[in-house]
Amino acid sequence: MRVLEKIRRIPAVYAKEGLGGLGRAVAGRLIEHTEFVAAQRDLREPPLPAGCSLAFEIRRVDDALFERFRSMPAPLPRHFEYRIVYGMRNCYAAWVGDDLGAVMWPVFAADNRRMVTRWRFLLPDEARVSNIWASPAYRGTGLIDACFERFERLFAAAGFRYFYTFTWVGNHASRKLSARRGYREVGTIHRYALPWLREGNGLYIRSAIPREPLATHHPGGDMELPERIG
């Protein structure tokens, strides 16, 4: 219905602005534009302390929890789709007691073709945590900061050089989190897509990401993750 409504508006634009207006209307109403920003952290630098006083565990999400996601409030059903539709591999949940505090997906070069948003292909010494969701009950507690700290330590110990965050440019909370944890914004990504395309598909225009050349010895773009992190 959203697409049909956009199409219905086009004749009115043409009548008012002519052929040039028609072209802009078609582009503006039928092509969605989203801008993202990538932030980078050099894992040779020690992680910053998170400042979280919560007692929590990060555990791998099993099939039973994925099934529960299907009937839980948005956006958790999307995380079910990330596994079933896109085939993403590694999903972890942060638990505060029996409460689900956050969900996140660590990804490596081995996951390049499984990632929902085609940011850019990760190199063998790069990692990131994607598709992060935090429960409203635990936002502002430092829980996500503490999760990042644990992943940063884990990836650094495994020999990864760079860790990234990637978010919509208007997600100011996520960008503040990255800055607070010492990440530098290093690139922008523009996605152009037709409204009916599956999430993540479309044309991507990326800026180059500054980094040191890939070393001779590197983790190989993947690692076996434990059942619990930290």
N, C-alpha and C positions, 0 to 999 in steps of 0.2 A: 504493500500500500504506500509506503514511503516513496518508492521509486515512481509509482504512478502519479502521485501528487506532484512530484518534481516535473514530470513530463507535461502534466496539465498546465503548468505555469509558463511553459516555453512560448506558446503562441502570443501571449500577452506581451512578453518581452520583445518578440519580433515586431509586433505592431508598433511598439513604442520606440525601439532603438534600431530597427532595421537588421540587415544581415550580420553586421559586426556584433550587435547585441545578441543575435541568435547564437552566434558561435560562442560567445562568452557564457550565455545561458546554458548551452548544452554542456560545455566544459565544467561550469560551476555546479550544475545540478546533477550531472550524471557521473562525474569523476570526483571521488572523495580524495581529499588531500590531508595527510596526517604528518606532522613533523615530530621526530624523536631526537633525543640527545644521548650520546654515549659518554660515560665517565670511566676513567682508568685509574687503577692503583698498582704501583710497582710492589710486588710481594717481597722484594728484598728489604723493604722498610718494615719495621715491626708494627703489628696492628695497634691501633689506638684502643685504649680501654673503653668498654661499652657503657659503663655506668648504669647497669641494670641490677636491681636488687631482687628481682623475681627468681625463684627457684623453678627451673624448667628443664625439659628434655627435648632433644630433637631426634625423632625416630622416623625411619622409612615408612611411607604410607603403603599399607598392604591392600590386597584386592577387596577385603571386606569394607575398609574405609572408603575406597573409591566408589563402591556401590552405594554407600550412605551419602556421598557427595551428590548423587543424582537427584535426591529429593530434598537437599538442604537449600537454604536461601542463596541467591546469587551473591557472588560469582562462583560459588563452589561447584555447581554443575559444569561450568566451563573446564574446571580441572579434571573432571571425569572425561570430558572430550579430549583434553590434551593427551591423555593416555590412550583412549580408545580410537579416536579419529586420527591423531597426529603420530601416535606411537612414541611419545616422549617417555624416557626411561626412568629417570631418578626423581622421585618426589618425596619430600620430607615435610613433616609436620612438627611444629613446636608445641609441646603440651605443658600447660601450667596446671599441675595436678591432673584432674580429669577434663580440664577445659582445653578445647582446640584454640590455640593462640595465634597460629600463623601457618601458612603453607608456602612452600618454595620449591623450585626446580633447579638444582645444579646441572650445568651443561658444559660440554667439552667439544673439541673438534669432532669427536665421534658422533656427536648429536647434530651436526650442522644441518643435515637434511631433514631432521625431525623437528627442528625448532618452529614454533608457531609464527613468530615474526622474523622475517628474513633480514636480520640486522646486517651482518656480514659473516662470512665463514670464519670461525675461530681458528687460530693457528695452534700447533701442537703444544705450545707452552702457555696457552691462554685458557681461562675459565670464567664463567659468570654464573650468577644465580638469577633465574628469570621467573616471570609470572608470579610475583610475590603477592600474597594476600595476608593482611593482618586483621584479626578480629577487632572490631571497634572497642571492645572491653579492655584491650591491651595496647591500644595506640597511645603513644606518649610515655610509655613506661620504660623504653629502652630495650624492649624485647627484640625488635628487629636488629637494632645495633648489635646486641649480644649474639644473635644468630650469625650476622655477618662476621663478627670477630672469630667465631668458631670455624666458619668456612675458610676465612683468610688463613688461619693457622694451619688448617688441614691441607689446603692447596699449596701453601708455601713449603710445608714439610715434604710434600710429594714432588717438589721441584718445579712447580709452575711459576712463571715469571710475572704474568699480568692477570689481574682480576678486573672484571668490568661490571658496571651496571648499565642498564639501557631502559629508558622510560620515555613516555610521551612528554613533549616539551612543556605542557601545561600542568604536569604533575609536580607541583612545587614541593609537596611533602617529601616525595621520593628524591628530588634533587637536593633538598636540604640535608636529607639523611646521607647521601653520597658525599656532599661537601663536608659534613660533620665527621665522616670517617676518613677524610683525607683523599678522596677521589678527585681527579681533575677532569673537567669536561673537555673532551678531546675530539669530538666529532658530531656532526648532525646528519640525520637521515630523513629524507622525504619519501613518503609512500603515496603513490597515486593508484587508485583502484576503482573499478566499477562496483556499485553498491551490492551487487549480488554475488561477488566473488567470496570465496571462503576466507575466513580470517587469516591474515598473513600473506595472502597472495596479492600480486600487483606489481607495479613497476617501482623499483627502489633507486633513488639517487643518493649516493653516499659520499661524504667527504673522506679523505684519507685519514687513517688513524696513526699518529706518530708513535713509534716504538723502536727499540733496538732490534737489529737483525736477529733472526732465529739462531740460537746457539747450536753447536754441533750435538751436544747432549741435551736432551729435553724429555719430558714425560711421555711423549708420543701421542698426545691428544686424548688421553682417557685415563681413568683410574678406577679401581674397584673400591666402591664406597662401602663403609661399614653400616650396620643396622642402626647405630646411634652415632651422632656427631657430638664430640666434646665430652 
